Amino acid sequence: MNMMTGKMRDERVTLAHGGGGKAMRDLIEGVFTSAFVPDAMEDQARLMDAALQEPGARLAFTTDSFVVDPVEFPGGDIGKIAVCGTVNDLAVGGARPLWLSAAFIIEEGTEVALLKRIVMSMKQEADKAGVRIVTGDTKVVGRGMADKVFVTTSGVGVIAPGCDLSAGRVRVGDVAIVNGVLGDHGAAILAARGDMALSAEIQSDCQGLGHLMQAVMHAAPGVRAARDATRGGVASVLNEVAETAGVSIEIEETALPLRSEVKGMCEILGLDPLYLANEGTLVVFVPEDEADAALAAMRAMPEGREATVIGRVVDGMAGRVTMRTLFGGARIVDMLVGEQLPRIC
Amino acid sequence: MNMMTGKMRDERVTLAHGGGGKAMRDLIEGVFTSAFVPDAMEDQARLMDAALQEPGARLAFTTDSFVVDPVEFPGGDIGKIAVCGTVNDLAVGGARPLWLSAAFIIEEGTEVALLKRIVMSMKQEADKAGVRIVTGDTKVVGRGMADKVFVTTSGVGVIAPGCDLSAGRVRVGDVAIVNGVLGDHGAAILAARGDMALSAEIQSDCQGLGHLMQAVMHAAPGVRAARDATRGGVASVLNEVAETAGVSIEIEETALPLRSEVKGMCEILGLDPLYLANEGTLVVFVPEDEADAALAAMRAMPEGREATVIGRVVDGMAGRVTMRTLFGGARIVDMLVGEQLPRIC
């Protein structure tokens, strides 16, 4: 295996690597299964977890394709984002993430070394999150038929009996908390593309939030709902929750945690940080009397060190989100129309 | 919803449809969730099946990306193949397929009507197979960054207590059975691409094999292992099983079920039907004394009407597959080297 890995260092993926024969097996063994699944196995993973067999437990199942451009950026790469994104989709629904699948669509000519870096960063994030990547697939398409590599991860987790986070449970009086600064991922990708000649060294916030969500649910057992604020940013999350729960949400501009570099970039480019994508930032809705406990639990963890209340659920028009501005006025925070940044994740 | 569906008929996908805002929600509601998940739901599916909670039951988890070119072909499309492929990956491992995820990477400019056809064919196949598509994702990439649409499906199934199909259990004396003619999918795709000026009207064999596998396991409870013969064809399956089990396999050229059109195409183009891809064809290994029961069970179903014994497991060099030819000779059937047909699935 080591010899082959060495041999592959300068190689590029060819169509033969997708053909189902020896070349494909070499690629899969040299790059993928050596990192994910050390032992020979059936095509399908066969698994069980005691928590899934508890009466009242439910299985959570989620999927996302990742097409982020560039595939490597400050603070992460497409592999890290794929693992974190799926872990977070499970986590914000109250599930403990258990197992991930990973499917790769690879453009002919892609460097094998790039694939290896992506795979290693997936393994690292999976280890951190306490999940295993248990099954996978690779396909190769001709030059110009994909852009380097696309990754699709699916995740299976377990929701403990009695746990039922959902936007429909959000009530007037609830408090909206975020775990950290907003917009770092969107800003980092924008800077990494280089077409803006931005020199800011902003890192993506890309991180898994499984442990943080478990801590929140423990500290604030009445937690209503949580959402990771990816494409469409915090504004889209707030709009979706307000609509589903049939409530209004009011946020405070002065309360929004923003890195000064991100704020500056948004001012120069006319972007609104509320719509910038995040990959390690969630909004959690908790009853008012559990807000302090939730905040304390979040701030005790690296992923939540800058946790803060950004707003409240109020009586009002269903689906309406408003922001009280710096100057004491109020403006409507609508859902994103059109597209802000293509291929952000 | 109906009005929007009408409005979308002549539309094409734009980058805004991937941006996380209103356009994306319209596309998802108009095309995807209206077919898959009629009700509003959380991003993650929350599920349970009594069979999963039986002591000794195991969960099966599998994934595949599909990049077949062209996306529509005689006998199927990329959606049908995605559902069948994942159902079959679960089925050949002995699992009863339960739930599927579906993630779409869509090229800007793709017709919404094409997406709708793909989604409808996914729904149809899922219904036939008795599985539900419970969660999904869409991403849009710019023109020339993908080829129309790529689909990644993952599947979760349940393996009944005591069921343990695996290649390692194959023994000398076992019989290898296929459920139908070989190579139809590969031949259909080749013809559909049009670059060979082949007029043959060959349909892909694309079909779900979940019900067939359940019938085989019922009729032949000693069944050792099964594999769907996709990329790399039957030859790759036989090689993999022979290697894993540490046995030799001997097949009979005269026993191989082939449609005359496929045979003819292979002769003209110098292709070997043993390496042609199938999307609804499996090889099942059963103990000799259960072969008749397995055959009878398969032939009683439309998916297995042409089921036949193609070979036997024999004592010999581990991993060696040989074919006794028409003329009484023998040749080695090696694993595919290089690539036969790119983007076959």
Contacts between the chains, C-beta under 8 A, distances in Angstrom:
chain1	res1	chain2	res2	distance
A	14	B	339	7.7
A	15	B	339	5.0
A	15	B	342	4.5
A	16	B	338	4.5
A	16	B	339	4.1
A	17	B	339	7.9
A	18	B	231	7.8
A	18	B	339	6.7
A	18	B	342	6.3
A	18	B	343	7.6
A	19	B	231	6.6
A	19	B	232	7.1
A	19	B	336	6.4
A	19	B	338	6.4
A	19	B	339	3.1
A	19	B	340	5.9
A	19	B	341	7.6
A	19	B	342	7.0
A	20	B	230	7.1
A	20	B	231	2.8
A	20	B	232	3.1
A	20	B	233	7.6
A	20	B	236	5.8
A	20	B	277	7.2
A	20	B	336	6.1
A	20	B	340	7.7
A	20	B	344	7.9
A	21	B	232	5.4
A	21	B	236	6.6
A	21	B	335	5.7
A	21	B	336	3.0
A	21	B	337	5.6
A	21	B	338	6.4
A	21	B	339	7.0
A	21	B	340	7.6
A	22	B	335	5.3
A	22	B	336	6.8
A	22	B	337	5.1
A	22	B	338	7.8
A	23	B	337	7.2
A	23	B	338	6.3
A	23	B	339	7.2
A	24	B	231	7.6
A	24	B	232	7.8
A	25	B	335	7.6
A	40	B	244	7.0
A	42	B	93	5.5
A	42	B	165	8.0
A	42	B	166	5.7
A	42	B	167	7.4
A	43	B	62	6.4
A	43	B	89	5.6
A	43	B	92	7.7
A	43	B	93	6.9
A	43	B	227	7.9
A	44	B	60	4.7
A	44	B	61	6.6
A	44	B	62	4.2
A	44	B	89	5.7
A	44	B	90	6.2
A	44	B	93	4.2
A	44	B	95	6.7
A	44	B	157	7.9
A	45	B	60	7.0
A	45	B	61	4.6
A	45	B	62	7.1
A	46	B	58	4.8
A	46	B	59	7.3
A	46	B	60	5.7
A	46	B	93	7.1
A	46	B	159	6.1
A	47	B	58	6.4
A	47	B	59	5.0
A	47	B	60	7.8
A	47	B	61	6.3
A	48	B	57	7.1
A	48	B	58	5.0
A	48	B	59	6.0
A	52	B	52	6.6
A	52	B	53	7.5
A	52	B	59	7.1
A	53	B	52	7.5
A	53	B	53	5.1
A	53	B	55	7.4
A	53	B	57	8.0
A	55	B	53	7.4
A	57	B	48	7.1
A	57	B	53	8.0
A	58	B	46	4.8
A	58	B	47	6.4
A	58	B	48	5.0
A	59	B	46	7.3
A	59	B	47	5.0
A	59	B	48	6.0
A	59	B	52	7.1
A	59	B	59	7.8
A	59	B	156	7.3
A	60	B	44	4.7
A	60	B	45	7.0
A	60	B	46	5.7
A	60	B	47	7.8
A	61	B	44	6.6
A	61	B	45	4.6
A	61	B	47	6.3
A	61	B	99	5.9
A	61	B	101	6.2
A	61	B	134	6.1
A	61	B	135	5.6
A	61	B	156	6.1
A	62	B	43	6.4
A	62	B	44	4.2
A	62	B	45	7.0
A	62	B	101	7.1
A	62	B	135	5.4
A	63	B	101	3.7
A	63	B	102	7.3
A	63	B	103	4.8
A	63	B	135	5.6
A	63	B	136	6.5
A	63	B	137	5.4
A	63	B	152	7.3
A	63	B	154	5.9
A	64	B	103	6.4
A	64	B	137	4.7
A	65	B	103	4.2
A	65	B	104	7.1
A	65	B	105	5.1
A	65	B	137	5.5
A	65	B	138	7.8
A	65	B	139	4.8
A	65	B	152	6.2
A	66	B	139	7.5
A	67	B	105	6.0
A	67	B	139	4.8
A	67	B	141	5.2
A	67	B	145	7.8
A	67	B	146	7.9
A	89	B	43	5.6
A	89	B	44	5.7
A	90	B	44	6.2
A	92	B	43	7.7
A	93	B	42	5.5
A	93	B	43	6.9
A	93	B	44	4.2
A	93	B	46	7.1
A	95	B	44	6.7
A	99	B	61	5.9
A	101	B	61	6.2
A	101	B	62	7.1
A	101	B	63	3.7
A	101	B	154	5.0
A	102	B	63	7.3
A	103	B	63	4.8
A	103	B	64	6.4
A	103	B	65	4.2
A	103	B	152	4.9
A	103	B	154	7.7
A	104	B	65	7.1
A	105	B	65	5.1
A	105	B	67	6.0
A	105	B	105	7.2
A	105	B	150	5.7
A	105	B	152	7.8
A	134	B	61	6.1
A	135	B	61	5.5
A	135	B	62	5.4
A	135	B	63	5.7
A	136	B	63	6.5
A	137	B	63	5.4
A	137	B	64	4.6
A	137	B	65	5.4
A	137	B	152	7.9
A	138	B	65	7.8
A	139	B	65	4.8
A	139	B	66	7.5
A	139	B	67	4.8
A	139	B	150	8.0
A	139	B	343	7.7
A	139	B	345	7.9
A	140	B	342	7.1
A	141	B	67	5.2
A	141	B	147	6.6
A	141	B	342	7.4
A	141	B	343	6.1
A	142	B	342	6.6
A	142	B	343	7.6
A	144	B	144	6.1
A	145	B	67	7.8
A	145	B	146	7.0
A	145	B	147	4.4
A	146	B	67	7.9
A	146	B	145	7.0
A	146	B	146	5.6
A	146	B	147	7.4
A	146	B	150	7.6
A	147	B	141	6.6
A	147	B	145	4.4
A	147	B	146	7.4
A	150	B	105	5.6
A	150	B	146	7.6
A	150	B	150	7.1
A	152	B	63	7.3
A	152	B	65	6.2
A	152	B	103	4.8
A	152	B	105	7.8
A	152	B	137	7.9
A	152	B	152	3.8
A	152	B	154	8.0
A	154	B	63	5.9
A	154	B	101	5.0
A	154	B	103	7.6
A	154	B	152	8.0
A	154	B	154	3.6
A	156	B	59	7.3
A	156	B	61	6.1
A	156	B	156	6.4
A	157	B	44	7.9
A	159	B	46	6.1
A	165	B	42	7.9
A	166	B	42	5.7
A	167	B	42	7.4
A	227	B	43	7.9
A	230	B	20	7.1
A	231	B	18	7.8
A	231	B	19	6.6
A	231	B	20	2.8
A	231	B	24	7.6
A	232	B	19	7.1
A	232	B	20	3.1
A	232	B	21	5.5
A	232	B	24	7.8
A	233	B	20	7.6
A	236	B	20	5.8
A	236	B	21	6.6
A	244	B	40	7.0
A	275	B	21	8.0
A	277	B	20	7.2
A	335	B	21	5.8
A	335	B	22	5.4
A	335	B	25	7.7
A	336	B	19	6.4
A	336	B	20	6.1
A	336	B	21	3.0
A	336	B	22	6.8
A	337	B	21	5.6
A	337	B	22	5.0
A	337	B	23	7.2
A	338	B	16	4.5
A	338	B	19	6.4
A	338	B	21	6.4
A	338	B	22	7.8
A	338	B	23	6.2
A	339	B	14	7.7
A	339	B	15	5.0
A	339	B	16	4.1
A	339	B	17	7.9
A	339	B	18	6.7
A	339	B	19	3.1
A	339	B	21	7.0
A	339	B	23	7.1
A	340	B	19	5.9
A	340	B	20	7.8
A	340	B	21	7.6
A	341	B	19	7.6
A	342	B	15	4.5
A	342	B	18	6.3
A	342	B	19	7.0
A	342	B	140	7.1
A	342	B	141	7.5
A	342	B	142	6.6
A	343	B	18	7.6
A	343	B	139	7.7
A	343	B	141	6.1
A	343	B	142	7.6
A	343	B	145	8.0
A	344	B	20	7.9
A	345	B	139	7.9
